[in-house]
Amino acid sequence: MALTILLVIFGIVTTVFVQVSLNSGSEKQFKVEQLLNEFAKSTKDERSYFDDEVKKDDFLLQRKVEKYYDNPVVVHIHFLIYDANNKLLQDWNELAINDKD
C-alpha cells in the first residue's frame, strides 16, 4: 500500500515538473515575440526608418533598414532579437512606406 502511494506521488511530481519545464520555454518565446512586436510597432508609428539597436531586459533588439530594390518610397526593415549570449532568437522582415521626406 505504501509503495503504491509513493508511486502515485512520484508520478504527480514528475508530471508537474515536466509541465513547468515545458512552459518556461514558451514564456521566453512569448516574451521574445512581444518585444519584437513592440519594437516593430514603435518603428512604424514613429517612422524610425534607420538602423538601430536597443537593449531591453536581457535582450538586444536590432533594426536594419534598406531601400526596397530601386523604389524610393518603400523600405525593407529587418528586425532581429538576440539573447544575452548573442544568440539569434528570432528575426522578422517587413516592408513599410517611407513618405516622410
Backbone atoms as SQL, in Angstrom:
CREATE TABLE atoms (id INTEGER PRIMARY KEY, chain TEXT, resi INTEGER, resn TEXT, atom TEXT, x REAL, y REAL, z REAL);
INSERT INTO atoms VALUES
  (1, 'A', 1, 'MET', 'N', 0.820, -1.202, 0.000),
  (2, 'A', 1, 'MET', 'CA', 0.000, 0.000, 0.000),
  (3, 'A', 1, 'MET', 'C', 0.863, 1.266, 0.000),
  (4, 'A', 2, 'ALA', 'N', 1.886, 1.296, 0.843),
  (5, 'A', 2, 'ALA', 'CA', 2.752, 2.470, 0.941),
  (6, 'A', 2, 'ALA', 'C', 3.517, 2.681, -0.373),
  (7, 'A', 3, 'LEU', 'N', 3.907, 1.579, -0.994),
  (8, 'A', 3, 'LEU', 'CA', 4.627, 1.685, -2.257),
  (9, 'A', 3, 'LEU', 'C', 3.727, 2.263, -3.346),
  (10, 'A', 4, 'THR', 'N', 2.480, 1.904, -3.352),
  (11, 'A', 4, 'THR', 'CA', 1.520, 2.431, -4.327),
  (12, 'A', 4, 'THR', 'C', 1.347, 3.937, -4.143),
  (13, 'A', 5, 'ILE', 'N', 1.220, 4.374, -2.901),
  (14, 'A', 5, 'ILE', 'CA', 1.072, 5.804, -2.617),
  (15, 'A', 5, 'ILE', 'C', 2.321, 6.563, -3.057),
  (16, 'A', 6, 'LEU', 'N', 3.497, 6.009, -2.779),
  (17, 'A', 6, 'LEU', 'CA', 4.741, 6.639, -3.195),
  (18, 'A', 6, 'LEU', 'C', 4.823, 6.746, -4.712),
  (19, 'A', 7, 'LEU', 'N', 4.427, 5.717, -5.436),
  (20, 'A', 7, 'LEU', 'CA', 4.461, 5.755, -6.896),
  (21, 'A', 7, 'LEU', 'C', 3.501, 6.804, -7.457),
  (22, 'A', 8, 'VAL', 'N', 2.323, 6.923, -6.861),
  (23, 'A', 8, 'VAL', 'CA', 1.351, 7.927, -7.299),
  (24, 'A', 8, 'VAL', 'C', 1.909, 9.332, -7.063),
  (25, 'A', 9, 'ILE', 'N', 2.473, 9.562, -5.892),
  (26, 'A', 9, 'ILE', 'CA', 3.054, 10.869, -5.577),
  (27, 'A', 9, 'ILE', 'C', 4.216, 11.172, -6.524),
  (28, 'A', 10, 'PHE', 'N', 5.071, 10.197, -6.777),
  (29, 'A', 10, 'PHE', 'CA', 6.184, 10.389, -7.701),
  (30, 'A', 10, 'PHE', 'C', 5.669, 10.724, -9.104),
  (31, 'A', 11, 'GLY', 'N', 4.620, 10.068, -9.528),
  (32, 'A', 11, 'GLY', 'CA', 4.030, 10.352, -10.842),
  (33, 'A', 11, 'GLY', 'C', 3.496, 11.773, -10.930),
  (34, 'A', 12, 'ILE', 'N', 2.834, 12.214, -9.878),
  (35, 'A', 12, 'ILE', 'CA', 2.289, 13.575, -9.853),
  (36, 'A', 12, 'ILE', 'C', 3.417, 14.602, -9.873),
  (37, 'A', 13, 'VAL', 'N', 4.443, 14.388, -9.064),
  (38, 'A', 13, 'VAL', 'CA', 5.578, 15.315, -9.011),
  (39, 'A', 13, 'VAL', 'C', 6.282, 15.368, -10.368),
  (40, 'A', 14, 'THR', 'N', 6.466, 14.229, -11.001),
  (41, 'A', 14, 'THR', 'CA', 7.107, 14.190, -12.316),
  (42, 'A', 14, 'THR', 'C', 6.279, 14.942, -13.347),
  (43, 'A', 15, 'THR', 'N', 4.979, 14.758, -13.343),
  (44, 'A', 15, 'THR', 'CA', 4.098, 15.450, -14.283),
  (45, 'A', 15, 'THR', 'C', 4.167, 16.963, -14.086),
  (46, 'A', 16, 'VAL', 'N', 4.121, 17.413, -12.856),
  (47, 'A', 16, 'VAL', 'CA', 4.201, 18.844, -12.566),
  (48, 'A', 16, 'VAL', 'C', 5.547, 19.398, -13.023),
  (49, 'A', 17, 'PHE', 'N', 6.625, 18.682, -12.749),
  (50, 'A', 17, 'PHE', 'CA', 7.961, 19.137, -13.147),
  (51, 'A', 17, 'PHE', 'C', 8.070, 19.261, -14.664),
  (52, 'A', 18, 'VAL', 'N', 7.575, 18.287, -15.387),
  (53, 'A', 18, 'VAL', 'CA', 7.635, 18.314, -16.853),
  (54, 'A', 18, 'VAL', 'C', 6.814, 19.484, -17.390),
  (55, 'A', 19, 'GLN', 'N', 5.637, 19.715, -16.861),
  (56, 'A', 19, 'GLN', 'CA', 4.793, 20.812, -17.324),
  (57, 'A', 19, 'GLN', 'C', 5.446, 22.172, -17.067),
  (58, 'A', 20, 'VAL', 'N', 6.046, 22.345, -15.916),
  (59, 'A', 20, 'VAL', 'CA', 6.721, 23.605, -15.595),
  (60, 'A', 20, 'VAL', 'C', 7.916, 23.799, -16.518),
  (61, 'A', 21, 'SER', 'N', 8.662, 22.757, -16.775),
  (62, 'A', 21, 'SER', 'CA', 9.821, 22.845, -17.667),
  (63, 'A', 21, 'SER', 'C', 9.404, 23.216, -19.077),
  (64, 'A', 22, 'LEU', 'N', 8.345, 22.629, -19.574),
  (65, 'A', 22, 'LEU', 'CA', 7.871, 22.926, -20.921),
  (66, 'A', 22, 'LEU', 'C', 7.340, 24.347, -21.026),
  (67, 'A', 23, 'ASN', 'N', 6.637, 24.813, -20.016),
  (68, 'A', 23, 'ASN', 'CA', 6.045, 26.152, -20.052),
  (69, 'A', 23, 'ASN', 'C', 7.084, 27.254, -19.932),
  (70, 'A', 24, 'SER', 'N', 8.201, 26.996, -19.267),
  (71, 'A', 24, 'SER', 'CA', 9.204, 28.043, -19.110),
  (72, 'A', 24, 'SER', 'C', 9.794, 28.423, -20.466),
  (73, 'A', 25, 'GLY', 'N', 9.952, 27.489, -21.375),
  (74, 'A', 25, 'GLY', 'CA', 10.442, 27.793, -22.710),
  (75, 'A', 25, 'GLY', 'C', 9.446, 28.605, -23.503),
  (76, 'A', 26, 'SER', 'N', 8.178, 28.297, -23.372),
  (77, 'A', 26, 'SER', 'CA', 7.171, 29.035, -24.122),
  (78, 'A', 26, 'SER', 'C', 6.999, 30.450, -23.568),
  (79, 'A', 27, 'GLU', 'N', 7.256, 30.651, -22.289),
  (80, 'A', 27, 'GLU', 'CA', 7.192, 32.001, -21.718),
  (81, 'A', 27, 'GLU', 'C', 8.295, 32.876, -22.317),
  (82, 'A', 28, 'LYS', 'N', 9.477, 32.306, -22.481),
  (83, 'A', 28, 'LYS', 'CA', 10.585, 33.054, -23.080),
  (84, 'A', 28, 'LYS', 'C', 10.253, 33.390, -24.531),
  (85, 'A', 29, 'GLN', 'N', 9.701, 32.437, -25.270),
  (86, 'A', 29, 'GLN', 'CA', 9.327, 32.684, -26.662),
  (87, 'A', 29, 'GLN', 'C', 8.245, 33.760, -26.744),
  (88, 'A', 30, 'PHE', 'N', 7.299, 33.732, -25.819),
  (89, 'A', 30, 'PHE', 'CA', 6.254, 34.757, -25.781),
  (90, 'A', 30, 'PHE', 'C', 6.869, 36.128, -25.524),
  (91, 'A', 31, 'LYS', 'N', 7.828, 36.201, -24.604),
  (92, 'A', 31, 'LYS', 'CA', 8.500, 37.465, -24.294),
  (93, 'A', 31, 'LYS', 'C', 9.257, 37.989, -25.512),
  (94, 'A', 32, 'VAL', 'N', 9.945, 37.098, -26.223),
  (95, 'A', 32, 'VAL', 'CA', 10.698, 37.478, -27.424),
  (96, 'A', 32, 'VAL', 'C', 9.749, 38.050, -28.480),
  (97, 'A', 33, 'GLU', 'N', 8.649, 37.358, -28.724),
  (98, 'A', 33, 'GLU', 'CA', 7.689, 37.829, -29.722),
  (99, 'A', 33, 'GLU', 'C', 7.046, 39.148, -29.308),
  (100, 'A', 34, 'GLN', 'N', 6.761, 39.301, -28.036),
  (101, 'A', 34, 'GLN', 'CA', 6.176, 40.545, -27.537),
  (102, 'A', 34, 'GLN', 'C', 7.142, 41.717, -27.725),
  (103, 'A', 35, 'LEU', 'N', 8.415, 41.525, -27.379),
  (104, 'A', 35, 'LEU', 'CA', 9.405, 42.589, -27.548),
  (105, 'A', 35, 'LEU', 'C', 9.581, 42.952, -29.021),
  (106, 'A', 36, 'LEU', 'N', 9.610, 41.941, -29.874),
  (107, 'A', 36, 'LEU', 'CA', 9.783, 42.190, -31.305),
  (108, 'A', 36, 'LEU', 'C', 8.575, 42.923, -31.879),
  (109, 'A', 37, 'ASN', 'N', 7.376, 42.533, -31.459),
  (110, 'A', 37, 'ASN', 'CA', 6.156, 43.220, -31.908),
  (111, 'A', 37, 'ASN', 'C', 6.154, 44.686, -31.479),
  (112, 'A', 38, 'GLU', 'N', 6.528, 44.946, -30.220),
  (113, 'A', 38, 'GLU', 'CA', 6.559, 46.326, -29.719),
  (114, 'A', 38, 'GLU', 'C', 7.586, 47.161, -30.475),
  (115, 'A', 39, 'PHE', 'N', 8.755, 46.567, -30.758),
  (116, 'A', 39, 'PHE', 'CA', 9.814, 47.269, -31.480),
  (117, 'A', 39, 'PHE', 'C', 9.362, 47.596, -32.909),
  (118, 'A', 40, 'ALA', 'N', 8.723, 46.639, -33.565),
  (119, 'A', 40, 'ALA', 'CA', 8.228, 46.863, -34.925),
  (120, 'A', 40, 'ALA', 'C', 7.121, 47.913, -34.936),
  (121, 'A', 41, 'LYS', 'N', 6.224, 47.849, -33.966),
  (122, 'A', 41, 'LYS', 'CA', 5.121, 48.817, -33.916),
  (123, 'A', 41, 'LYS', 'C', 5.649, 50.234, -33.671),
  (124, 'A', 42, 'SER', 'N', 6.576, 50.373, -32.737),
  (125, 'A', 42, 'SER', 'CA', 7.113, 51.713, -32.467),
  (126, 'A', 42, 'SER', 'C', 7.897, 52.237, -33.668),
  (127, 'A', 43, 'THR', 'N', 8.563, 51.350, -34.389),
  (128, 'A', 43, 'THR', 'CA', 9.288, 51.761, -35.602),
  (129, 'A', 43, 'THR', 'C', 8.329, 52.345, -36.617),
  (130, 'A', 44, 'LYS', 'N', 7.211, 51.661, -36.837),
  (131, 'A', 44, 'LYS', 'CA', 6.242, 52.133, -37.830),
  (132, 'A', 44, 'LYS', 'C', 5.494, 53.366, -37.335),
  (133, 'A', 45, 'ASP', 'N', 5.120, 53.383, -36.057),
  (134, 'A', 45, 'ASP', 'CA', 4.392, 54.539, -35.517),
  (135, 'A', 45, 'ASP', 'C', 5.227, 55.808, -35.562),
  (136, 'A', 46, 'GLU', 'N', 6.509, 55.689, -35.226),
  (137, 'A', 46, 'GLU', 'CA', 7.402, 56.847, -35.185),
  (138, 'A', 46, 'GLU', 'C', 8.126, 57.071, -36.517),
  (139, 'A', 47, 'ARG', 'N', 7.903, 56.153, -37.455),
  (140, 'A', 47, 'ARG', 'CA', 8.577, 56.198, -38.768),
  (141, 'A', 47, 'ARG', 'C', 10.088, 56.302, -38.597),
  (142, 'A', 48, 'SER', 'N', 10.606, 55.456, -37.730),
  (143, 'A', 48, 'SER', 'CA', 12.048, 55.419, -37.450),
  (144, 'A', 48, 'SER', 'C', 12.721, 54.456, -38.418),
  (145, 'A', 49, 'TYR', 'N', 12.856, 54.881, -39.652),
  (146, 'A', 49, 'TYR', 'CA', 13.383, 54.005, -40.695),
  (147, 'A', 49, 'TYR', 'C', 14.892, 54.203, -40.847),
  (148, 'A', 50, 'PHE', 'N', 15.630, 53.808, -39.804),
  (149, 'A', 50, 'PHE', 'CA', 17.086, 53.854, -39.805),
  (150, 'A', 50, 'PHE', 'C', 17.597, 52.699, -38.945),
  (151, 'A', 51, 'ASP', 'N', 18.836, 52.305, -39.139),
  (152, 'A', 51, 'ASP', 'CA', 19.427, 51.217, -38.351),
  (153, 'A', 51, 'ASP', 'C', 19.501, 51.631, -36.884),
  (154, 'A', 52, 'ASP', 'N', 19.229, 50.668, -36.018),
  (155, 'A', 52, 'ASP', 'CA', 19.237, 50.982, -34.591),
  (156, 'A', 52, 'ASP', 'C', 19.409, 49.702, -33.783),
  (157, 'A', 53, 'GLU', 'N', 19.891, 49.850, -32.559),
  (158, 'A', 53, 'GLU', 'CA', 19.986, 48.759, -31.588),
  (159, 'A', 53, 'GLU', 'C', 19.405, 49.243, -30.274),
  (160, 'A', 54, 'VAL', 'N', 18.622, 48.399, -29.627),
  (161, 'A', 54, 'VAL', 'CA', 18.010, 48.736, -28.342),
  (162, 'A', 54, 'VAL', 'C', 18.221, 47.560, -27.398),
  (163, 'A', 55, 'LYS', 'N', 18.695, 47.840, -26.204),
  (164, 'A', 55, 'LYS', 'CA', 18.866, 46.825, -25.173),
  (165, 'A', 55, 'LYS', 'C', 17.633, 46.864, -24.285),
  (166, 'A', 56, 'LYS', 'N', 16.948, 45.738, -24.153),
  (167, 'A', 56, 'LYS', 'CA', 15.757, 45.675, -23.313),
  (168, 'A', 56, 'LYS', 'C', 15.805, 44.379, -22.512),
  (169, 'A', 57, 'ASP', 'N', 15.733, 44.500, -21.203),
  (170, 'A', 57, 'ASP', 'CA', 15.891, 43.360, -20.297),
  (171, 'A', 57, 'ASP', 'C', 17.214, 42.669, -20.632),
  (172, 'A', 58, 'ASP', 'N', 17.180, 41.379, -20.904),
  (173, 'A', 58, 'ASP', 'CA', 18.398, 40.645, -21.264),
  (174, 'A', 58, 'ASP', 'C', 18.506, 40.437, -22.766),
  (175, 'A', 59, 'PHE', 'N', 17.798, 41.233, -23.543),
  (176, 'A', 59, 'PHE', 'CA', 17.749, 41.041, -24.993),
  (177, 'A', 59, 'PHE', 'C', 18.311, 42.254, -25.729),
  (178, 'A', 60, 'LEU', 'N', 18.845, 41.995, -26.907),
  (179, 'A', 60, 'LEU', 'CA', 19.306, 43.053, -27.798),
  (180, 'A', 60, 'LEU', 'C', 18.432, 43.015, -29.046),
  (181, 'A', 61, 'LEU', 'N', 17.736, 44.113, -29.313),
  (182, 'A', 61, 'LEU', 'CA', 16.891, 44.220, -30.495),
  (183, 'A', 61, 'LEU', 'C', 17.623, 45.069, -31.532),
  (184, 'A', 62, 'GLN', 'N', 17.649, 44.596, -32.757),
  (185, 'A', 62, 'GLN', 'CA', 18.291, 45.333, -33.841),
  (186, 'A', 62, 'GLN', 'C', 17.292, 45.603, -34.951),
  (187, 'A', 63, 'ARG', 'N', 17.488, 46.742, -35.590),
  (188, 'A', 63, 'ARG', 'CA', 16.672, 47.102, -36.750),
  (189, 'A', 63, 'ARG', 'C', 17.638, 47.490, -37.862),
  (190, 'A', 64, 'LYS', 'N', 17.510, 46.823, -39.008),
  (191, 'A', 64, 'LYS', 'CA', 18.318, 47.152, -40.174),
  (192, 'A', 64, 'LYS', 'C', 17.376, 47.570, -41.291),
  (193, 'A', 65, 'VAL', 'N', 17.623, 48.744, -41.851),
  (194, 'A', 65, 'VAL', 'CA', 16.721, 49.315, -42.848),
  (195, 'A', 65, 'VAL', 'C', 17.495, 49.542, -44.145),
  (196, 'A', 66, 'GLU', 'N', 16.863, 49.174, -45.250),
  (197, 'A', 66, 'GLU', 'CA', 17.456, 49.434, -46.565),
  (198, 'A', 66, 'GLU', 'C', 16.352, 49.709, -47.571),
  (199, 'A', 67, 'LYS', 'N', 16.733, 50.348, -48.673),
  (200, 'A', 67, 'LYS', 'CA', 15.760, 50.610, -49.730),
  (201, 'A', 67, 'LYS', 'C', 15.272, 49.286, -50.300),
  (202, 'A', 68, 'TYR', 'N', 14.022, 49.260, -50.686),
  (203, 'A', 68, 'TYR', 'CA', 13.461, 48.063, -51.298),
  (204, 'A', 68, 'TYR', 'C', 13.648, 48.170, -52.807),
  (205, 'A', 69, 'TYR', 'N', 14.625, 47.433, -53.297),
  (206, 'A', 69, 'TYR', 'CA', 15.042, 47.495, -54.705),
  (207, 'A', 69, 'TYR', 'C', 15.307, 48.958, -55.069),
  (208, 'A', 70, 'ASP', 'N', 14.760, 49.436, -56.133),
  (209, 'A', 70, 'ASP', 'CA', 15.016, 50.818, -56.547),
  (210, 'A', 70, 'ASP', 'C', 13.852, 51.745, -56.215),
  (211, 'A', 71, 'ASN', 'N', 12.960, 51.277, -55.398),
  (212, 'A', 71, 'ASN', 'CA', 11.795, 52.076, -55.037),
  (213, 'A', 71, 'ASN', 'C', 12.189, 53.100, -53.970),
  (214, 'A', 72, 'PRO', 'N', 12.035, 54.388, -54.236),
  (215, 'A', 72, 'PRO', 'CA', 12.466, 55.411, -53.269),
  (216, 'A', 72, 'PRO', 'C', 11.522, 55.556, -52.070),
  (217, 'A', 73, 'VAL', 'N', 10.352, 54.987, -52.153),
  (218, 'A', 73, 'VAL', 'CA', 9.361, 55.176, -51.094),
  (219, 'A', 73, 'VAL', 'C', 9.254, 53.961, -50.163),
  (220, 'A', 74, 'VAL', 'N', 9.515, 52.765, -50.671),
  (221, 'A', 74, 'VAL', 'CA', 9.347, 51.543, -49.875),
  (222, 'A', 74, 'VAL', 'C', 10.692, 51.154, -49.258),
  (223, 'A', 75, 'VAL', 'N', 10.648, 50.815, -47.957),
  (224, 'A', 75, 'VAL', 'CA', 11.845, 50.359, -47.259),
  (225, 'A', 75, 'VAL', 'C', 11.639, 48.933, -46.747),
  (226, 'A', 76, 'HIS', 'N', 12.725, 48.176, -46.731),
  (227, 'A', 76, 'HIS', 'CA', 12.734, 46.825, -46.165),
  (228, 'A', 76, 'HIS', 'C', 13.347, 46.930, -44.775),
  (229, 'A', 77, 'ILE', 'N', 12.604, 46.463, -43.781),
  (230, 'A', 77, 'ILE', 'CA', 13.074, 46.527, -42.390),
  (231, 'A', 77, 'ILE', 'C', 13.289, 45.102, -41.897),
  (232, 'A', 78, 'HIS', 'N', 14.479, 44.845, -41.394),
  (233, 'A', 78, 'HIS', 'CA', 14.828, 43.529, -40.858),
  (234, 'A', 78, 'HIS', 'C', 15.011, 43.685, -39.348),
  (235, 'A', 79, 'PHE', 'N', 14.130, 43.045, -38.590),
  (236, 'A', 79, 'PHE', 'CA', 14.200, 43.079, -37.125),
  (237, 'A', 79, 'PHE', 'C', 14.861, 41.796, -36.635),
  (238, 'A', 80, 'LEU', 'N', 15.780, 41.928, -35.681),
  (239, 'A', 80, 'LEU', 'CA', 16.459, 40.778, -35.091),
  (240, 'A', 80, 'LEU', 'C', 16.458, 40.924, -33.578),
  (241, 'A', 81, 'ILE', 'N', 16.399, 39.792, -32.885),
  (242, 'A', 81, 'ILE', 'CA', 16.483, 39.826, -31.423),
  (243, 'A', 81, 'ILE', 'C', 17.465, 38.747, -30.969),
  (244, 'A', 82, 'TYR', 'N', 18.391, 39.160, -30.080),
  (245, 'A', 82, 'TYR', 'CA', 19.433, 38.283, -29.556),
  (246, 'A', 82, 'TYR', 'C', 19.291, 38.161, -28.044),
  (247, 'A', 83, 'ASP', 'N', 19.736, 37.020, -27.510),
  (248, 'A', 83, 'ASP', 'CA', 19.741, 36.867, -26.056),
  (249, 'A', 83, 'ASP', 'C', 21.052, 37.422, -25.483),
  (250, 'A', 84, 'ALA', 'N', 21.258, 37.243, -24.202),
  (251, 'A', 84, 'ALA', 'CA', 22.442, 37.785, -23.531),
  (252, 'A', 84, 'ALA', 'C', 23.738, 37.148, -24.036),
  (253, 'A', 85, 'ASN', 'N', 23.648, 35.944, -24.603),
  (254, 'A', 85, 'ASN', 'CA', 24.829, 35.250, -25.131),
  (255, 'A', 85, 'ASN', 'C', 25.057, 35.547, -26.611),
  (256, 'A', 86, 'ASN', 'N', 24.362, 36.532, -27.134),
  (257, 'A', 86, 'ASN', 'CA', 24.466, 36.933, -28.541),
  (258, 'A', 86, 'ASN', 'C', 23.948, 35.864, -29.504),
  (259, 'A', 87, 'LYS', 'N', 23.046, 35.036, -29.030),
  (260, 'A', 87, 'LYS', 'CA', 22.429, 34.007, -29.874),
  (261, 'A', 87, 'LYS', 'C', 21.168, 34.599, -30.504),
  (262, 'A', 88, 'LEU', 'N', 21.055, 34.479, -31.818),
  (263, 'A', 88, 'LEU', 'CA', 19.869, 34.979, -32.518),
  (264, 'A', 88, 'LEU', 'C', 18.660, 34.135, -32.131),
  (265, 'A', 89, 'LEU', 'N', 17.639, 34.791, -31.600),
  (266, 'A', 89, 'LEU', 'CA', 16.437, 34.079, -31.179),
  (267, 'A', 89, 'LEU', 'C', 15.352, 34.113, -32.244),
  (268, 'A', 90, 'GLN', 'N', 15.241, 35.258, -32.922),
  (269, 'A', 90, 'GLN', 'CA', 14.196, 35.384, -33.937),
  (270, 'A', 90, 'GLN', 'C', 14.520, 36.560, -34.841),
  (271, 'A', 91, 'ASP', 'N', 14.117, 36.443, -36.084),
  (272, 'A', 91, 'ASP', 'CA', 14.226, 37.587, -36.984),
  (273, 'A', 91, 'ASP', 'C', 12.912, 37.734, -37.737),
  (274, 'A', 92, 'TRP', 'N', 12.713, 38.937, -38.273),
  (275, 'A', 92, 'TRP', 'CA', 11.428, 39.277, -38.842),
  (276, 'A', 92, 'TRP', 'C', 11.657, 40.337, -39.907),
  (277, 'A', 93, 'ASN', 'N', 11.007, 40.196, -41.043),
  (278, 'A', 93, 'ASN', 'CA', 11.139, 41.151, -42.149),
  (279, 'A', 93, 'ASN', 'C', 9.805, 41.814, -42.410),
  (280, 'A', 94, 'GLU', 'N', 9.868, 43.112, -42.712),
  (281, 'A', 94, 'GLU', 'CA', 8.662, 43.864, -43.042),
  (282, 'A', 94, 'GLU', 'C', 8.991, 44.889, -44.116),
  (283, 'A', 95, 'LEU', 'N', 7.973, 45.279, -44.847),
  (284, 'A', 95, 'LEU', 'CA', 8.079, 46.390, -45.779),
  (285, 'A', 95, 'LEU', 'C', 7.249, 47.538, -45.227),
  (286, 'A', 96, 'ALA', 'N', 7.737, 48.764, -45.446),
  (287, 'A', 96, 'ALA', 'CA', 7.000, 49.932, -44.966),
  (288, 'A', 96, 'ALA', 'C', 7.134, 51.048, -46.001),
  (289, 'A', 97, 'ILE', 'N', 6.173, 51.949, -45.967),
  (290, 'A', 97, 'ILE', 'CA', 6.189, 53.088, -46.865),
  (291, 'A', 97, 'ILE', 'C', 6.809, 54.272, -46.148),
  (292, 'A', 98, 'ASN', 'N', 7.853, 54.819, -46.737),
  (293, 'A', 98, 'ASN', 'CA', 8.564, 55.945, -46.161),
  (294, 'A', 98, 'ASN', 'C', 8.245, 57.205, -46.960),
  (295, 'A', 99, 'ASP', 'N', 7.120, 57.787, -46.672),
  (296, 'A', 99, 'ASP', 'CA', 6.715, 59.023, -47.379),
  (297, 'A', 99, 'ASP', 'C', 6.993, 60.243, -46.505),
  (298, 'A', 100, 'LYS', 'N', 7.908, 60.084, -45.581),
  (299, 'A', 100, 'LYS', 'CA', 8.242, 61.121, -44.610),
  (300, 'A', 100, 'LYS', 'C', 9.018, 62.281, -45.230),
  (301, 'A', 101, 'ASP', 'N', 9.768, 62.006, -46.286),
  (302, 'A', 101, 'ASP', 'CA', 10.652, 63.030, -46.879),
  (303, 'A', 101, 'ASP', 'C', 9.913, 64.181, -47.432);
